[in-house]
Amino acid sequence: MYKIMPTMPVSELRTKQAAILAQLHETPILLTQRGHSAGVLVHPDLWNEMVELLDDFEDILIAQERAQEAERDTAVMQPISELRASLQADGLLDE
């Protein structure tokens, strides 16, 4: 990812909009205000990729937690046929 990114004062947003937006295709931009970090501009495509990646990682963590739970307590495991029948009985699975 981008550990070092271009930095610019927030005040430049008014005068350099086109150049800033064009630069977002290449790299995020760190905005500063009075010499301190104020925000980061990213291209919408990059933002969407990051959100999807975080969602994927969250799903992976949940799956790992469930696998560890199953290893600790085998009572939480049930055959797929029983799970399918239970889901169908509850109207949660159409087959």
N, C-alpha and C positions, 0 to 999 in steps of 0.2 A: 504494500500500500504506500501511500505518500507520506513519508515521515518529514520531509522538508518540502514546503510548498511556498509559492510566491506570497509575499505579504504586501498589503497596501492599506493605506488609511481609508476609513469609511467615507471620508469627504471626497475621495476620488470617484466614488460611485456616480456622482452627479455628472461629472465631466467625461468619463471614459467608459460609459455603459457598453458600447458596441465592442470595444477591445476586450473588456472584462468578460463579456458573454462568450466571445470567440475563444478566449483563453480557457474557459471552463471545459472545452472539448478535450483539452490536453491535461489539465491538472486542477485540483481544487485551489481556492485562493483564501488565505487567512486574512480576515479584515481586522484592523486594529483601530482603537480609539484612545487617544491620549497615550499612545505607546503601549497599550495593553491589548491582549487578544479580546476581540468583541464578537467574532463569529467566523464561520467558514461557509463559503459559497461552493456548491458542488453542482455539476451538471445533473439534470433530472434523471438521465439514464444511469449514471453512477449511483445516485441516491436509491433508485429502484433496485439495482443490483445488490447494494449493501443491505437493504431491507429484506430482500429475498434470502440472502446469505444468512442473516441473523435468524430468520424463520427456520431455515434448514438446520442451523446449529441447535436451535431450541428443540426441534423435533428429534434430533440425534440425542440430546441430553435426556429427553423424556424416555426414549427407547432404551437408553443405557440404564436409567433408573428402574424401568420395568423389568429389564433382564436381571438386574441385581436383586430386585424384589423376588423374582421367581427362583433365583438361586438360593435365597435365604429361606423362602417358604414355598415349598412345592405345592402346597394346597391352593395357591392362586392359579396354578396351571390347570387347564382342562382341555380335553381333546377338541380339535377344530369342529368335529361333527356336533358335539354338544353345544359349543359356542354358536354355531350356525343355527341350530334348532332353537336355542334360547332367543337369539336375535330375531328370527322369523316369528316366534310366538309373541314377541313384544312389538311386532310390526316395524322393526328397524332394518329388516333385510328383505329385499324383494328378489325372489328367485323362483 
